[in-house]
């Protein structure tokens, strides 16, 4: 699994864990599928901002590759 600090690692359709703005103090993660990439810069220290298919917006913390869904 990769962290979400590099834009090149993220593309629509990937399963990711994001932290929503309201959850930043607790660090609670929300899992979903990337719809849009909202950060334009190639990297961001707190994670690339994305919109999930369900409309939620947050910064990517973990990128789940297809084969590693069983890892914790």
N, C-alpha and C positions, 0 to 999 in steps of 0.2 A: 504494500500500500504506500501511496505517496501523500505528502501533505499538499495543501492547495495554494502554495505561495507562488507557483509559476504558471502563467497563463497558458503556455504551450502544452501543459499536461492536461488541460481541461477542454472538453468539447461537449456539445449538446448530445444527450443520450447517455452520458456517464452517470453511474450511481455514486453519490457523494454524501458526506455528512457536512452540514453547515451549522454555523452558530448564528442565530437570528439576533438582530439588534437588541431586542428585549431580553435575550438570554445571555448577553455578553458578560454581565456580572457573575453569573453562575457557571457559564461555560457549557450549558446544556446543548447537546447536539440534536439536529433534526436531519433525518435521512430522506433523500429524494433523488429525482432524476433531473439533470441540468436541462433547462430549456434555452436560456440566454446567458451569455457572459457579459457582465456589466462593467467590469474593470477594463480599461484600455491599456494600461501600462503592462509591460511584460512580467513584472513581479510586484508583489505587495507583501509587506512584513506580517500583516494580520490575516492574509488569505485573499484570494481573488473573489470578488463579489459576483454572485450569480443569482438568476431567478430560476426557481424550480418549476416543473410542469404544473404544480398546484398553485403557483403564484407567489409563494413565499420567497423572500429575498434575504440572503445572508452571505457570510464569507466562508469559503470552503476550508475545512479543517482536515478532512480525510477523503482521498479518492479511492474508491473500491474498484479494483480490476476484476474482470469477469471470473478469474479462477480463484480469487482470494476471498470470496464472500464468507467462507467458513472460518476465517481467522478472526480473532477477537482484537 
